[in-house]
Amino acid sequence: MEFDKLVHQPTRLQIFAYLYRHGETAFPELVEALDVTEGNLSSHLGRMEDAGAVTVEKQFVDRKPQTTYELTDEGQSKFEEHIDTLETLIDGLAGDTDEAGGQ
Amino acid sequence: MEFDKLVHQPTRLQIFAYLYRHGETAFPELVEALDVTEGNLSSHLGRMEDAGAVTVEKQFVDRKPQTTYELTDEGQSKFEEHIDTLETLIDGLAGDTDEAGGQ
């Protein structure tokens, strides 16, 4: 079972999940939704961009600069693979019954 | 959404999952099942023991020393909370439909 550290890191996992669900998202919306500092978010988004998992677009809205982020096809695939791995792990928990396994 | 680093780290997540499902497990079985080095496994189990998540028992089987590991109640609870968090994240992905959300 392989976990891709790019996706597995807790803050990035939540960024991936948010962008996967919501599509293109402006930076301030991500800050608010994920309850992270701007510096922390920038750092993780930068790493995701370096890995080819997100694209960044800068534009002006009401004369103010706005930066938006969107998962690339590769980013979506990486995230989907990661979720598949987690689901496999979770499904495995209910596999057999034994005395000490909980549930 | 909070991720407990004790549980979230990839190798430990798999140790938690294995012990949760299989109950008390001997060290060599864990090495084989998780495909990790003995040193790496020892290090992670040590950290889990320090955190009160596993108990360690040493006994002799056929005159050979054998070390077994088992999740404590606290370890089981931590793991269950973590799985709940992951399930919440995964369930959230299918929440609304929007144009860029993949699936």
Backbone of each chain as ProteinMPNN parsed JSONL, in Angstrom:
{"seq_chain_A": "MEFDKLVHQPTRLQIFAYLYRHGETAFPELVEALDVTEGNLSSHLGRMEDAGAVTVEKQFVDRKPQTTYELTDEGQSKFEEHIDTLETLIDGLAGDTDEAGGQ", "coords_chain_A": {"N_chain_A": [[0.842, -1.2, 0.0], [0.736, 2.058, -1.04], [1.432, 5.39, -0.142], [1.194, 8.549, -1.458], [3.229, 11.15, -0.657], [2.879, 13.752, -1.431], [0.138, 14.076, -1.612], [-0.761, 12.996, 0.764], [-0.023, 14.502, 3.025], [-1.487, 16.271, 5.723], [-2.613, 18.996, 5.465], [-2.377, 19.441, 2.725], [-3.895, 17.319, 1.775], [-6.433, 18.173, 2.422], [-6.563, 20.486, 0.868], [-6.411, 19.364, -1.711], [-8.818, 17.882, -1.598], [-10.705, 19.923, -1.359], [-10.355, 21.44, -3.732], [-10.846, 19.481, -5.577], [-13.506, 18.973, -5.201], [-14.701, 21.5, -5.52], [-13.647, 22.713, -7.742], [-12.1, 25.358, -9.676], [-10.73, 27.746, -7.509], [-10.585, 30.702, -5.56], [-7.835, 32.213, -3.812], [-8.41, 33.507, -1.215], [-10.795, 32.247, -0.505], [-9.998, 29.626, -0.118], [-8.304, 29.943, 2.099], [-10.178, 30.631, 4.036], [-11.959, 28.439, 3.991], [-10.372, 26.276, 4.729], [-9.21, 26.998, 7.04], [-6.514, 27.81, 7.507], [-3.281, 29.441, 7.753], [-2.291, 32.182, 5.604], [0.355, 32.045, 4.775], [1.08, 29.381, 5.23], [-0.735, 28.085, 3.552], [0.051, 29.12, 1.032], [2.599, 28.031, 0.85], [2.08, 25.265, 0.684], [0.487, 25.181, -1.637], [2.348, 26.062, -3.453], [4.114, 23.926, -3.496], [2.454, 21.991, -4.553], [2.008, 23.084, -7.051], [4.588, 22.998, -8.136], [4.793, 20.26, -8.397], [3.134, 19.789, -10.441], [0.456, 19.492, -9.933], [-1.445, 21.44, -9.497], [-2.804, 24.277, -11.267], [-2.146, 27.742, -11.568], [-3.848, 30.81, -11.705], [-3.731, 34.201, -12.421], [-5.65, 37.06, -12.142], [-7.554, 40.107, -12.704], [-10.114, 41.256, -10.64], [-12.698, 43.411, -10.275], [-10.75, 45.385, -10.391], [-8.952, 44.458, -8.573], [-6.194, 42.351, -7.845], [-6.498, 38.883, -8.292], [-5.923, 35.584, -7.307], [-6.314, 32.385, -8.523], [-6.788, 28.856, -8.078], [-6.535, 25.609, -9.469], [-7.075, 22.119, -9.814], [-4.909, 20.155, -11.823], [-5.267, 17.743, -14.526], [-3.536, 15.704, -13.826], [-3.249, 16.199, -11.115], [-5.859, 15.676, -10.237], [-5.969, 12.941, -10.829], [-3.946, 11.915, -9.132], [-5.066, 12.472, -6.653], [-7.431, 10.959, -6.763], [-6.358, 8.374, -6.899], [-5.215, 8.277, -4.402], [-7.418, 8.421, -2.701], [-8.652, 6.049, -3.419], [-6.778, 4.276, -2.346], [-7.04, 4.838, 0.402], [-9.695, 4.055, 0.757], [-9.485, 1.339, 0.253], [-7.932, 0.586, 2.429], [-9.713, 1.214, 4.526], [-11.938, -0.409, 3.872], [-10.735, -2.871, 4.226], [-10.646, -3.148, 6.95], [-12.98, -4.201, 7.883], [-12.857, -6.743, 7.11], [-12.266, -9.71, 8.089], [-13.718, -11.299, 10.961], [-12.426, -11.025, 14.168], [-11.277, -11.662, 17.51], [-10.035, -9.467, 18.655], [-10.275, -7.241, 17.127], [-11.952, -5.021, 17.338], [-14.829, -3.092, 16.352]], "CA_chain_A": [[0.0, 0.0, 0.0], [1.604, 3.226, -1.188], [0.837, 6.703, 0.061], [1.948, 9.63, -2.078], [3.359, 12.203, 0.358], [2.34, 15.012, -1.941], [-1.303, 14.13, -1.316], [-1.09, 12.497, 2.105], [0.204, 15.51, 4.074], [-2.849, 16.649, 6.126], [-3.141, 20.239, 4.885], [-2.534, 19.262, 1.273], [-5.028, 16.409, 1.541], [-7.647, 18.989, 2.469], [-6.556, 21.353, -0.327], [-6.814, 18.489, -2.823], [-10.245, 17.538, -1.482], [-11.52, 21.116, -1.627], [-10.272, 21.783, -5.163], [-11.475, 18.387, -6.326], [-14.961, 19.112, -5.098], [-15.214, 22.816, -5.881], [-13.037, 23.252, -8.953], [-11.273, 26.567, -9.561], [-11.039, 28.434, -6.255], [-9.73, 31.848, -5.245], [-6.997, 32.031, -2.631], [-9.038, 33.825, 0.077], [-11.815, 31.23, -0.198], [-9.283, 28.463, 0.437], [-7.859, 30.298, 3.454], [-11.32, 30.59, 4.945], [-12.55, 27.099, 4.044], [-9.484, 25.276, 5.346], [-8.761, 27.499, 8.341], [-5.055, 27.793, 7.571], [-2.7, 30.771, 7.529], [-1.964, 32.443, 4.196], [1.717, 31.567, 4.527], [1.033, 27.928, 5.19], [-1.449, 27.701, 2.331], [0.921, 29.451, -0.107], [3.693, 27.068, 0.806], [1.577, 23.971, 0.183], [0.067, 25.343, -3.034], [3.582, 26.148, -4.24], [4.637, 22.573, -3.682], [1.538, 21.3, -5.468], [2.251, 23.624, -8.397], [5.876, 22.423, -8.582], [4.582, 18.857, -8.731], [2.22, 19.701, -11.579], [-0.882, 19.076, -9.475], [-2.382, 22.563, -9.643], [-2.439, 25.43, -12.086], [-2.415, 29.017, -10.91], [-4.218, 31.857, -12.643], [-3.836, 35.522, -11.788], [-6.476, 37.961, -12.944], [-8.073, 41.235, -11.939], [-11.556, 41.271, -10.426], [-12.953, 44.739, -9.7], [-9.443, 46.06, -10.337], [-8.06, 43.869, -7.571], [-5.595, 41.103, -8.316], [-7.039, 37.685, -7.658], [-5.228, 34.37, -7.727], [-7.163, 31.195, -8.374], [-6.095, 27.57, -8.172], [-7.373, 24.533, -9.996], [-6.319, 20.878, -9.995], [-4.662, 19.679, -13.18], [-5.708, 16.351, -14.696], [-2.623, 14.879, -13.044], [-3.614, 16.404, -9.711], [-7.095, 14.917, -9.991], [-5.645, 11.504, -10.831], [-3.206, 11.603, -7.905], [-6.0, 12.496, -5.532], [-8.331, 9.8, -6.894], [-5.604, 7.175, -6.5], [-5.027, 8.316, -2.945], [-8.711, 8.08, -2.075], [-8.811, 4.602, -3.63], [-5.924, 3.587, -1.363], [-7.663, 4.978, 1.722], [-10.911, 3.235, 0.785], [-9.03, -0.043, 0.374], [-7.535, 0.398, 3.829], [-10.91, 1.236, 5.374], [-12.716, -1.609, 3.572], [-10.025, -4.013, 4.781], [-10.85, -3.235, 8.401], [-14.168, -4.998, 8.171], [-12.617, -7.993, 6.399], [-12.739, -10.854, 8.829], [-14.014, -11.006, 12.349], [-11.592, -11.711, 15.136], [-11.661, -11.235, 18.858], [-9.433, -8.231, 19.151], [-10.272, -6.23, 16.08], [-12.907, -3.943, 17.501], [-16.035, -3.099, 15.496]], "C_chain_A": [[0.877, 1.251, 0.0], [0.831, 4.512, -0.932], [1.75, 7.76, -0.55], [2.004, 10.8, -1.094], [2.838, 13.546, -0.123], [0.875, 15.165, -1.538], [-1.586, 13.838, 0.152], [-0.934, 13.554, 3.205], [-1.15, 16.158, 4.432], [-3.401, 17.927, 5.488], [-3.357, 20.08, 3.387], [-3.69, 18.323, 0.957], [-6.341, 17.195, 1.535], [-7.718, 19.97, 1.304], [-7.004, 20.548, -1.543], [-8.322, 18.236, -2.787], [-11.121, 18.738, -1.837], [-11.532, 21.447, -3.117], [-10.939, 20.712, -6.021], [-12.982, 18.578, -6.347], [-15.47, 20.416, -5.706], [-14.644, 23.367, -7.179], [-12.239, 24.505, -8.653], [-11.702, 27.413, -8.359], [-10.061, 29.574, -6.015], [-9.023, 31.631, -3.908], [-7.718, 32.351, -1.303], [-10.124, 32.813, 0.478], [-11.159, 29.994, 0.419], [-8.828, 28.729, 1.872], [-9.014, 30.12, 4.435], [-11.849, 29.159, 5.116], [-11.688, 26.132, 4.851], [-8.933, 25.736, 6.687], [-7.243, 27.344, 8.516], [-4.538, 29.217, 7.39], [-2.375, 30.931, 6.048], [-0.586, 31.884, 3.849], [1.774, 30.064, 4.36], [0.379, 27.446, 3.894], [-0.587, 27.949, 1.094], [2.012, 28.417, -0.284], [3.229, 25.735, 0.215], [1.13, 24.066, -1.276], [1.28, 25.424, -3.949], [4.152, 24.764, -4.509], [3.76, 21.781, -4.65], [1.739, 21.78, -6.905], [3.549, 23.04, -8.963], [5.712, 20.979, -9.038], [3.622, 18.679, -9.911], [0.8, 19.316, -11.206], [-1.91, 20.197, -9.523], [-1.862, 23.57, -10.665], [-2.896, 26.69, -11.363], [-2.792, 30.024, -11.974], [-4.362, 33.173, -11.885], [-4.661, 36.42, -12.696], [-6.931, 39.124, -12.078], [-9.59, 41.147, -11.848], [-11.867, 42.564, -9.681], [-11.64, 45.483, -9.458], [-8.512, 45.523, -9.252], [-7.475, 42.567, -8.113], [-6.194, 39.918, -7.567], [-6.323, 36.455, -8.212], [-6.144, 33.187, -7.491], [-6.35, 29.933, -8.661], [-7.065, 26.512, -8.661], [-6.515, 23.266, -10.127], [-6.094, 20.619, -11.475], [-5.24, 18.261, -13.304], [-4.837, 15.42, -13.857], [-2.938, 14.988, -11.554], [-4.874, 15.634, -9.345], [-6.806, 13.422, -9.905], [-4.923, 11.096, -9.553], [-4.159, 11.526, -6.717], [-6.933, 11.281, -5.583], [-7.627, 8.501, -6.484], [-5.453, 7.108, -4.98], [-6.32, 7.91, -2.217], [-8.991, 6.59, -2.248], [-8.01, 3.822, -2.591], [-6.545, 3.647, 0.03], [-8.908, 4.105, 1.832], [-10.553, 1.754, 0.913], [-8.655, -0.354, 1.815], [-8.764, 0.312, 4.729], [-11.75, -0.024, 5.144], [-12.083, -2.839, 4.21], [-10.298, -4.212, 6.256], [-12.004, -4.145, 8.755], [-14.044, -6.398, 7.582], [-13.07, -9.239, 7.118], [-13.11, -10.41, 10.236], [-12.98, -11.727, 13.201], [-11.794, -11.046, 16.486], [-11.157, -9.86, 19.244], [-9.579, -7.056, 18.195], [-11.229, -5.071, 16.27], [-14.094, -4.121, 16.58], [-17.036, -4.156, 15.922]], "O_chain_A": [[1.661, 1.472, 0.923], [-0.277, 4.701, -1.435], [2.928, 7.855, -0.204], [0.974, 11.372, -0.737], [2.409, 14.379, 0.676], [0.432, 16.254, -1.171], [-2.539, 14.369, 0.721], [-1.642, 13.503, 4.211], [-1.888, 16.554, 3.53], [-4.54, 17.937, 5.02], [-4.37, 20.517, 2.841], [-4.392, 18.52, -0.035], [-7.241, 16.916, 0.743], [-8.804, 20.258, 0.803], [-7.862, 20.986, -2.309], [-9.011, 18.358, -3.799], [-12.137, 18.603, -2.518], [-12.589, 21.702, -3.694], [-11.522, 21.01, -7.063], [-13.641, 18.374, -7.366], [-16.531, 20.446, -6.329], [-15.116, 24.393, -7.668], [-11.76, 24.702, -7.536], [-12.876, 27.752, -8.209], [-8.859, 29.431, -6.238], [-9.535, 30.965, -3.007], [-7.647, 31.557, -0.365], [-10.337, 32.562, 1.664], [-11.691, 29.394, 1.354], [-8.946, 27.869, 2.745], [-8.857, 29.543, 5.511], [-12.148, 28.723, 6.228], [-12.206, 25.275, 5.567], [-8.273, 24.972, 7.391], [-6.762, 26.824, 9.523], [-5.268, 30.095, 6.93], [-2.204, 29.947, 5.329], [-0.383, 31.322, 2.773], [2.434, 29.545, 3.46], [0.869, 26.53, 3.233], [-0.502, 27.095, 0.211], [2.315, 27.982, -1.395], [3.898, 25.155, -0.641], [1.363, 23.147, -2.061], [1.257, 24.924, -5.074], [4.613, 24.471, -5.612], [4.26, 21.001, -5.461], [1.654, 20.997, -7.852], [3.6, 22.636, -10.125], [6.402, 20.526, -9.951], [3.336, 17.555, -10.325], [0.028, 18.868, -12.053], [-3.112, 19.936, -9.584], [-0.659, 23.695, -10.893], [-3.896, 26.693, -10.645], [-2.15, 30.1, -13.022], [-5.023, 33.246, -10.849], [-4.387, 36.52, -13.892], [-6.72, 39.126, -10.865], [-10.27, 40.983, -12.861], [-11.358, 42.788, -8.583], [-11.463, 46.131, -8.426], [-7.425, 46.057, -9.033], [-8.171, 41.781, -8.757], [-6.37, 39.963, -6.35], [-6.144, 36.31, -9.421], [-6.681, 33.008, -6.398], [-5.36, 29.96, -9.392], [-8.247, 26.513, -8.318], [-5.348, 23.348, -10.512], [-6.99, 20.838, -12.291], [-5.648, 17.66, -12.31], [-5.333, 14.469, -13.253], [-2.899, 13.997, -10.826], [-4.952, 15.017, -8.282], [-7.322, 12.725, -9.031], [-5.238, 10.067, -8.957], [-4.064, 10.623, -5.886], [-7.191, 10.651, -4.557], [-8.21, 7.646, -5.817], [-5.549, 6.045, -4.367], [-6.294, 7.152, -1.247], [-9.505, 5.941, -1.337], [-8.492, 2.839, -2.027], [-6.578, 2.649, 0.75], [-9.153, 3.488, 2.869], [-11.242, 1.004, 1.605], [-9.005, -1.404, 2.353], [-8.845, -0.561, 5.592], [-12.221, -0.64, 6.1], [-12.783, -3.738, 4.676], [-10.193, -5.33, 6.762], [-12.003, -4.786, 9.806], [-15.017, -7.152, 7.558], [-14.132, -9.781, 6.811], [-12.841, -9.277, 10.637], [-12.693, -12.903, 12.978], [-12.414, -9.986, 16.58], [-11.769, -9.168, 20.058], [-9.042, -5.98, 18.455], [-11.298, -4.201, 15.402], [-14.325, -5.222, 16.079], [-18.094, -4.288, 15.307]]}, "seq_chain_B": "MEFDKLVHQPTRLQIFAYLYRHGETAFPELVEALDVTEGNLSSHLGRMEDAGAVTVEKQFVDRKPQTTYELTDEGQSKFEEHIDTLETLIDGLAGDTDEAGGQ", "coords_chain_B": {"N_chain_B": [[-11.129, 20.183, 10.262], [-9.295, 17.715, 11.737], [-6.177, 16.076, 11.764], [-4.582, 13.536, 13.392], [-1.224, 13.342, 13.897], [0.141, 11.193, 14.894], [-1.338, 8.984, 14.067], [-1.742, 9.496, 11.374], [0.619, 9.367, 9.861], [2.043, 7.579, 7.172], [3.226, 4.874, 7.417], [2.638, 4.264, 10.087], [-0.139, 4.479, 10.006], [-0.789, 2.208, 8.607], [0.184, 0.267, 10.363], [-1.507, 0.713, 12.568], [-3.942, 0.018, 11.316], [-3.521, -2.67, 10.728], [-3.126, -3.855, 13.261], [-5.518, -3.187, 14.413], [-7.326, -4.658, 12.973], [-6.35, -7.294, 13.235], [-5.723, -7.76, 15.874], [-3.638, -8.793, 18.66], [-0.307, -9.077, 17.63], [2.613, -10.661, 16.404], [5.985, -9.45, 16.116], [7.548, -10.301, 13.758], [5.517, -11.017, 12.003], [4.276, -8.593, 11.508], [6.341, -7.23, 10.191], [6.458, -8.694, 7.834], [3.834, -8.483, 6.824], [3.51, -5.745, 6.388], [5.581, -5.03, 4.836], [7.948, -3.576, 5.578], [11.111, -2.362, 6.868], [12.827, -3.897, 9.669], [13.99, -2.045, 11.4], [12.702, 0.356, 10.804], [10.056, -0.321, 11.417], [10.303, -0.902, 14.192], [10.963, 1.615, 15.134], [8.621, 3.11, 14.619], [6.736, 1.647, 16.117], [7.782, 2.057, 18.627], [7.297, 4.755, 18.97], [4.525, 4.729, 18.962], [4.095, 3.249, 21.255], [5.156, 4.963, 23.2], [3.238, 6.918, 23.064], [1.15, 5.71, 24.207], [-0.481, 4.112, 22.675], [-0.06, 1.491, 21.892], [0.497, -1.723, 23.471], [3.232, -3.676, 24.59], [4.349, -6.995, 24.594], [6.567, -9.366, 25.881], [7.562, -12.633, 25.351], [8.385, -16.168, 25.648], [8.465, -18.416, 22.994], [8.604, -21.661, 22.022], [11.131, -21.661, 23.216], [12.213, -19.433, 22.061], [12.611, -15.909, 22.095], [9.792, -13.816, 21.828], [8.174, -10.992, 20.594], [5.201, -9.287, 21.015], [2.594, -7.127, 19.831], [-0.094, -4.958, 20.64], [-3.021, -3.022, 20.146], [-3.894, -0.495, 22.465], [-6.847, 0.445, 24.367], [-6.999, 3.177, 24.075], [-5.442, 3.511, 21.789], [-7.03, 2.166, 19.91], [-9.261, 3.863, 19.941], [-8.161, 6.286, 18.996], [-7.482, 5.533, 16.416], [-10.003, 4.86, 15.364], [-11.253, 7.375, 15.443], [-9.691, 8.674, 13.596], [-10.235, 7.289, 11.233], [-12.936, 7.919, 11.008], [-12.672, 10.647, 10.449], [-11.388, 10.546, 7.96], [-13.375, 9.253, 6.488], [-15.372, 11.166, 6.559], [-14.156, 13.141, 5.039], [-13.971, 11.813, 2.562], [-16.677, 11.223, 2.027], [-17.594, 13.812, 1.746], [-16.708, 14.527, -0.746], [-18.482, 13.758, -2.657], [-20.513, 15.447, -2.33], [-21.91, 18.08, -3.446], [-22.797, 18.619, -6.877], [-20.624, 19.923, -9.241], [-19.163, 21.759, -11.972], [-16.42, 21.288, -12.162], [-15.584, 19.251, -10.589], [-14.668, 16.687, -11.066], [-14.849, 13.182, -10.617]], "CA_chain_B": [[-10.787, 18.758, 10.145], [-8.018, 17.512, 12.413], [-5.518, 14.791, 11.569], [-3.599, 13.225, 14.435], [-0.014, 12.889, 13.194], [0.516, 9.857, 15.376], [-2.046, 7.977, 13.262], [-1.779, 9.822, 9.95], [1.876, 9.016, 9.173], [1.662, 6.416, 6.353], [3.576, 3.554, 7.962], [1.864, 4.035, 11.313], [-1.541, 4.254, 9.646], [-0.913, 0.799, 8.236], [0.355, -0.521, 11.597], [-2.784, 0.83, 13.286], [-4.98, -0.743, 10.605], [-3.254, -4.105, 10.854], [-3.382, -4.276, 14.648], [-6.953, -3.014, 14.67], [-8.038, -5.767, 12.342], [-5.856, -8.618, 13.6], [-5.436, -7.908, 17.299], [-2.248, -9.001, 19.08], [0.468, -9.548, 16.476], [4.055, -10.79, 16.642], [6.805, -8.531, 15.324], [7.896, -10.752, 12.392], [4.312, -10.994, 11.167], [4.083, -7.194, 11.08], [7.372, -6.929, 9.189], [6.089, -9.318, 6.563], [2.553, -7.983, 6.323], [3.556, -4.33, 6.001], [6.699, -4.837, 3.917], [8.823, -2.512, 6.075], [12.309, -2.889, 7.522], [12.673, -4.07, 11.108], [14.356, -0.803, 12.076], [11.619, 1.314, 10.576], [8.898, -0.78, 12.194], [10.613, -0.696, 15.61], [10.912, 3.044, 15.425], [7.214, 3.542, 14.652], [6.078, 0.994, 17.251], [8.26, 2.751, 19.821], [6.581, 6.026, 19.098], [3.146, 4.401, 19.333], [4.112, 2.833, 22.658], [5.342, 6.183, 23.996], [1.978, 7.678, 23.056], [0.107, 4.931, 24.885], [-1.393, 3.531, 21.684], [0.131, 0.03, 21.858], [1.219, -2.391, 24.552], [4.223, -4.623, 24.106], [4.521, -8.135, 25.493], [7.674, -10.224, 25.479], [7.395, -13.969, 25.914], [9.172, -17.189, 24.956], [7.706, -19.403, 22.242], [9.626, -22.647, 21.624], [12.395, -21.155, 23.76], [12.695, -18.224, 21.375], [11.903, -14.713, 22.547], [8.867, -13.273, 20.837], [7.572, -9.737, 21.038], [3.913, -9.045, 20.36], [2.055, -5.771, 19.96], [-1.557, -4.906, 20.61], [-3.524, -1.667, 20.386], [-4.61, -0.218, 23.71], [-8.161, 1.06, 24.122], [-6.747, 4.533, 23.565], [-4.982, 3.359, 20.416], [-8.208, 1.85, 19.089], [-10.095, 5.073, 19.825], [-7.477, 7.241, 18.114], [-7.596, 5.035, 15.044], [-11.406, 4.995, 14.933], [-11.504, 8.799, 15.172], [-8.997, 9.026, 12.358], [-11.01, 6.717, 10.125], [-14.131, 8.763, 10.885], [-12.278, 11.891, 9.768], [-11.153, 10.23, 6.542], [-14.663, 8.952, 5.854], [-16.041, 12.452, 6.382], [-13.526, 13.79, 3.888], [-14.345, 11.094, 1.34], [-18.115, 11.44, 1.793], [-17.774, 15.2, 1.321], [-16.336, 14.687, -2.149], [-19.644, 13.514, -3.507], [-21.54, 16.346, -1.784], [-22.713, 18.66, -4.511], [-22.213, 18.449, -8.206], [-20.251, 21.157, -9.924], [-18.592, 21.433, -13.269], [-14.998, 20.948, -12.178], [-15.285, 18.381, -9.465], [-14.162, 15.354, -11.378], [-15.666, 11.955, -10.479]], "C_chain_B": [[-9.389, 18.535, 10.706], [-7.46, 16.125, 12.099], [-4.467, 14.605, 12.646], [-2.352, 12.639, 13.761], [0.453, 11.514, 13.658], [-0.091, 8.781, 14.473], [-1.86, 8.218, 11.771], [-0.521, 9.391, 9.192], [1.676, 7.673, 8.459], [1.997, 5.046, 6.946], [2.756, 3.263, 9.223], [0.391, 3.792, 11.008], [-1.767, 2.788, 9.293], [-0.702, -0.13, 9.446], [-0.944, -0.496, 12.402], [-3.844, -0.066, 12.635], [-4.786, -2.245, 10.798], [-3.594, -4.602, 12.259], [-4.87, -4.17, 14.992], [-7.725, -4.219, 14.133], [-7.657, -7.12, 12.932], [-5.618, -8.807, 15.087], [-3.956, -8.14, 17.548], [-1.442, -9.675, 17.966], [1.947, -9.592, 16.824], [4.826, -9.905, 15.659], [7.101, -9.04, 13.909], [6.691, -10.756, 11.444], [4.042, -9.579, 10.649], [5.092, -6.808, 9.998], [6.944, -7.459, 7.823], [4.823, -8.697, 5.961], [2.68, -6.569, 5.758], [4.724, -4.021, 5.066], [7.555, -3.63, 4.315], [10.078, -3.145, 6.679], [12.051, -3.01, 9.022], [12.962, -2.769, 11.854], [13.256, 0.248, 11.996], [10.396, 0.958, 11.423], [9.112, -0.545, 13.694], [10.461, 0.761, 16.003], [9.461, 3.533, 15.556], [6.466, 2.914, 15.835], [6.497, 1.654, 18.568], [7.506, 4.053, 20.052], [5.125, 5.787, 19.518], [3.059, 3.97, 20.798], [4.252, 4.056, 23.572], [4.036, 6.969, 24.102], [0.845, 6.906, 23.73], [-0.873, 4.251, 23.941], [-1.23, 2.011, 21.539], [0.766, -0.457, 23.162], [2.113, -3.45, 23.941], [4.315, -5.76, 25.114], [5.657, -9.004, 24.967], [7.479, -11.583, 26.147], [8.289, -14.947, 25.143], [8.228, -18.182, 24.284], [8.732, -20.38, 21.672], [11.027, -22.177, 22.026], [12.97, -19.947, 23.03], [11.917, -17.021, 21.889], [10.996, -14.185, 21.444], [8.217, -12.007, 21.404], [6.272, -9.53, 20.272], [3.405, -7.648, 20.71], [0.535, -5.815, 19.848], [-1.99, -3.458, 20.839], [-4.148, -1.585, 21.777], [-6.003, 0.316, 23.36], [-7.985, 2.459, 23.536], [-6.285, 4.492, 22.108], [-6.131, 3.049, 19.467], [-9.064, 3.094, 18.871], [-9.475, 6.088, 18.872], [-7.647, 6.82, 16.661], [-9.026, 5.199, 14.523], [-11.749, 6.444, 14.612], [-10.886, 9.203, 13.84], [-9.775, 8.511, 11.138], [-12.304, 7.508, 9.92], [-13.819, 10.048, 10.12], [-12.072, 11.647, 8.277], [-12.466, 9.946, 5.817], [-15.461, 10.232, 5.617], [-15.488, 13.175, 5.165], [-13.972, 13.127, 2.584], [-15.827, 11.31, 1.014], [-18.371, 12.837, 1.247], [-17.514, 15.401, -0.159], [-17.525, 14.55, -3.073], [-20.792, 14.452, -3.153], [-22.41, 17.008, -2.822], [-22.07, 18.33, -5.839], [-21.807, 19.829, -8.693], [-19.376, 20.783, -11.107], [-17.172, 20.895, -13.198], [-14.625, 19.87, -11.178], [-14.794, 16.995, -9.809], [-15.217, 14.29, -11.18], [-15.83, 11.293, -11.831]], "O_chain_B": [[-8.415, 19.099, 10.208], [-8.178, 15.127, 12.16], [-3.565, 15.429, 12.791], [-2.412, 11.58, 13.137], [1.081, 10.77, 12.905], [0.563, 7.788, 14.154], [-1.822, 7.27, 10.986], [-0.595, 9.084, 8.002], [1.19, 6.723, 9.073], [1.145, 4.158, 6.973], [2.247, 2.157, 9.401], [-0.256, 2.987, 11.678], [-2.796, 2.203, 9.631], [-1.333, -1.184, 9.541], [-1.425, -1.532, 12.86], [-4.548, -0.81, 13.318], [-5.744, -2.99, 11.001], [-4.257, -5.625, 12.428], [-5.401, -4.968, 15.765], [-8.653, -4.719, 14.769], [-8.509, -7.99, 13.112], [-5.334, -9.924, 15.52], [-3.115, -7.733, 16.746], [-1.844, -10.708, 17.43], [2.473, -8.678, 17.458], [4.385, -9.651, 14.538], [6.926, -8.291, 12.947], [6.831, -10.53, 10.242], [3.635, -9.393, 9.502], [4.747, -6.146, 9.019], [7.051, -6.775, 6.805], [4.751, -8.425, 4.762], [2.034, -6.234, 4.766], [4.851, -2.904, 4.565], [7.848, -2.769, 3.486], [10.092, -4.342, 6.965], [11.186, -2.333, 9.577], [12.272, -2.428, 12.816], [12.931, 0.924, 12.972], [9.788, 1.82, 12.058], [8.22, -0.052, 14.384], [9.911, 1.093, 17.052], [9.123, 4.271, 16.481], [5.654, 3.579, 16.479], [5.698, 1.794, 19.494], [7.133, 4.393, 21.175], [4.566, 6.537, 20.318], [2.091, 4.276, 21.493], [3.56, 4.171, 24.584], [3.77, 7.608, 25.12], [-0.283, 7.392, 23.813], [-1.966, 3.858, 24.35], [-2.159, 1.326, 21.112], [1.466, 0.283, 23.853], [1.793, -4.042, 22.91], [4.355, -5.534, 26.324], [5.713, -9.336, 23.783], [7.259, -11.669, 27.355], [8.871, -14.595, 24.117], [7.316, -18.719, 24.914], [9.626, -19.979, 20.927], [11.979, -22.292, 21.254], [14.072, -19.492, 23.337], [10.706, -17.101, 22.095], [11.386, -14.117, 20.278], [7.773, -11.978, 22.552], [6.243, -9.59, 19.043], [3.747, -7.08, 21.746], [-0.036, -6.588, 19.079], [-1.384, -2.749, 21.642], [-4.846, -2.503, 22.207], [-6.294, 0.602, 22.199], [-8.713, 2.871, 22.633], [-6.684, 5.327, 21.296], [-6.204, 3.591, 18.364], [-9.535, 3.349, 17.763], [-10.168, 6.678, 18.043], [-7.919, 7.645, 15.788], [-9.236, 5.622, 13.386], [-12.447, 6.721, 13.636], [-11.468, 9.962, 13.066], [-9.941, 9.221, 10.147], [-12.718, 7.739, 8.784], [-14.589, 10.481, 9.262], [-12.519, 12.43, 7.439], [-12.647, 10.349, 4.668], [-16.143, 10.368, 4.601], [-16.233, 13.744, 4.367], [-14.311, 13.811, 1.618], [-16.185, 11.55, -0.139], [-19.243, 13.036, 0.401], [-18.038, 16.337, -0.764], [-17.567, 15.156, -4.144], [-21.915, 14.27, -3.624], [-23.531, 16.561, -3.068], [-20.948, 17.828, -5.906], [-22.566, 20.789, -8.568], [-18.911, 19.65, -11.228], [-16.754, 20.133, -14.07], [-13.441, 19.617, -10.956], [-14.527, 16.2, -8.908], [-16.374, 14.492, -11.548], [-16.48, 10.253, -11.934]]}, "name": "protein", "num_of_chains": 2, "seq": "MEFDKLVHQPTRLQIFAYLYRHGETAFPELVEALDVTEGNLSSHLGRMEDAGAVTVEKQFVDRKPQTTYELTDEGQSKFEEHIDTLETLIDGLAGDTDEAGGQMEFDKLVHQPTRLQIFAYLYRHGETAFPELVEALDVTEGNLSSHLGRMEDAGAVTVEKQFVDRKPQTTYELTDEGQSKFEEHIDTLETLIDGLAGDTDEAGGQ"}
